[in-house]
Amino acid sequence: MIKNLFKIIALAVLFLSISIVDANAQGVVTVNQDNDIDRLLALKKSVNKSQFNYTIQIYKGNANNAVKVQSEFREDFTDWSSTIKFDPPNNRKIWVGNFKTRLEADRALVKIKRKYNAAFILKPKKEKIEP
């Protein structure tokens, strides 16, 4: 029994010392990458910035009522952000959500239309992207 206990303690000390030695080992990592990777990353960032996602418009009307509608929306639907957009001359629009696919936007629209009957999906604008 004492021999088994001694073996267990010896193994534990051995593994602990190996892990400490391994943790203290320092190495140098050199990353060799093609120069085109930086160019592709920059292109990807510009594509993401210029890409318009789907959004839902729930309101168009005067500014005072827009603030009220937006606060009601935020209470009822906490999953999606909302933004008030200026619409000349004195109107405001409320856009909600930021959906990457039409399917996501459609699913949200079904829920939102239960309270906001006039809600509809805004299509994203397509822009040409220069490489």
URBEL-V128819 format. One record per residue. RES is the residue in one letter. PHI is phi in radians with two decimals (none if undefined). PSI is psi as a letter, one per 40 degrees, with the letter a starting at -180 (none if undefined). NEAR is the number of other ideal C-beta (glycine too) atoms within 12 Angstrom. Layout:
BEGIN
res->RES phi->PHI psi->PSI near->NEAR
res->RES phi->PHI psi->PSI near->NEAR
END
This chain:
BEGIN
res->M phi->none psi->d near->7
res->I phi->-1.19 psi->d near->8
res->K phi->-1.13 psi->d near->9
res->N phi->-1.13 psi->d near->10
res->L phi->-1.10 psi->d near->11
res->F phi->-1.10 psi->d near->12
res->K phi->-1.11 psi->d near->13
res->I phi->-1.12 psi->d near->14
res->I phi->-1.15 psi->d near->14
res->A phi->-1.10 psi->d near->14
res->L phi->-1.14 psi->d near->14
res->A phi->-1.10 psi->d near->14
res->V phi->-1.13 psi->d near->14
res->L phi->-1.08 psi->d near->14
res->F phi->-1.14 psi->d near->14
res->L phi->-1.14 psi->d near->14
res->S phi->-1.17 psi->d near->14
res->I phi->-1.13 psi->d near->14
res->S phi->-1.19 psi->d near->13
res->I phi->-1.20 psi->d near->12
res->V phi->-1.10 psi->d near->12
res->D phi->-1.14 psi->d near->12
res->A phi->-1.19 psi->d near->10
res->N phi->-1.44 psi->e near->10
res->A phi->-1.24 psi->h near->10
res->Q phi->-2.04 psi->i near->8
res->G phi->-2.36 psi->i near->7
res->V phi->-1.97 psi->h near->6
res->V phi->-1.91 psi->h near->6
res->T phi->-1.97 psi->h near->6
res->V phi->-1.83 psi->h near->7
res->N phi->-1.81 psi->h near->7
res->Q phi->-2.35 psi->i near->11
res->D phi->-1.23 psi->i near->10
res->N phi->-1.15 psi->d near->10
res->D phi->-1.19 psi->d near->11
res->I phi->-1.10 psi->d near->13
res->D phi->-1.09 psi->d near->12
res->R phi->-1.14 psi->d near->14
res->L phi->-1.16 psi->d near->15
res->L phi->-1.12 psi->d near->15
res->A phi->-1.11 psi->d near->17
res->L phi->-1.11 psi->d near->17
res->K phi->-1.07 psi->d near->16
res->K phi->-1.10 psi->d near->14
res->S phi->-1.19 psi->d near->17
res->V phi->-1.13 psi->d near->18
res->N phi->-1.11 psi->d near->14
res->K phi->-1.23 psi->d near->13
res->S phi->-1.52 psi->e near->17
res->Q phi->-1.36 psi->h near->18
res->F phi->-1.73 psi->h near->19
res->N phi->-1.60 psi->i near->26
res->Y phi->-1.28 psi->i near->28
res->T phi->-2.46 psi->i near->32
res->I phi->-2.10 psi->h near->37
res->Q phi->-1.68 psi->h near->33
res->I phi->-1.91 psi->e near->39
res->Y phi->-2.70 psi->i near->35
res->K phi->-2.53 psi->h near->24
res->G phi->3.09 psi->a near->21
res->N phi->-1.27 psi->i near->19
res->A phi->-1.16 psi->d near->22
res->N phi->-1.11 psi->d near->15
res->N phi->-1.22 psi->d near->19
res->A phi->-1.09 psi->d near->28
res->V phi->-1.12 psi->d near->18
res->K phi->-1.13 psi->d near->18
res->V phi->-1.11 psi->d near->32
res->Q phi->-1.12 psi->d near->29
res->S phi->-1.17 psi->d near->17
res->E phi->-1.12 psi->d near->20
res->F phi->-1.07 psi->d near->32
res->R phi->-1.11 psi->d near->20
res->E phi->-1.26 psi->d near->12
res->D phi->-1.41 psi->d near->19
res->F phi->-2.22 psi->g near->27
res->T phi->-1.50 psi->e near->11
res->D phi->-1.34 psi->d near->17
res->W phi->-2.13 psi->i near->30
res->S phi->-1.39 psi->i near->20
res->S phi->-2.37 psi->i near->34
res->T phi->-2.38 psi->h near->23
res->I phi->-1.65 psi->h near->29
res->K phi->-1.89 psi->i near->21
res->F phi->-1.36 psi->h near->16
res->D phi->-2.29 psi->h near->18
res->P phi->-0.98 psi->i near->9
res->P phi->-1.45 psi->d near->8
res->N phi->-2.33 psi->f near->13
res->N phi->-1.76 psi->i near->19
res->R phi->-2.31 psi->i near->27
res->K phi->-2.09 psi->i near->29
res->I phi->-1.98 psi->h near->39
res->W phi->-1.89 psi->h near->35
res->V phi->-2.21 psi->i near->40
res->G phi->1.36 psi->i near->31
res->N phi->-2.62 psi->g near->22
res->F phi->-1.81 psi->h near->27
res->K phi->-1.31 psi->d near->16
res->T phi->-2.15 psi->i near->16
res->R phi->-1.14 psi->d near->18
res->L phi->-1.09 psi->d near->13
res->E phi->-1.05 psi->d near->21
res->A phi->-1.13 psi->d near->31
res->D phi->-1.10 psi->d near->19
res->R phi->-1.11 psi->d near->19
res->A phi->-1.19 psi->d near->33
res->L phi->-1.06 psi->d near->30
res->V phi->-1.02 psi->d near->16
res->K phi->-1.23 psi->d near->23
res->I phi->-1.21 psi->d near->34
res->K phi->-1.12 psi->e near->21
res->R phi->-1.07 psi->d near->13
res->K phi->-1.90 psi->d near->19
res->Y phi->-2.01 psi->g near->27
res->N phi->-1.08 psi->d near->11
res->A phi->-1.49 psi->e near->17
res->A phi->-1.13 psi->i near->32
res->F phi->-2.64 psi->i near->23
res->I phi->-1.55 psi->h near->27
res->L phi->-1.67 psi->h near->26
res->K phi->-1.37 psi->i near->15
res->P phi->-1.29 psi->i near->19
res->K phi->-1.42 psi->i near->12
res->K phi->-1.81 psi->h near->10
res->E phi->-2.10 psi->i near->12
res->K phi->-1.42 psi->h near->9
res->I phi->-1.99 psi->h near->15
res->E phi->-1.55 psi->h near->9
res->P phi->-1.29 psi->none near->11
END
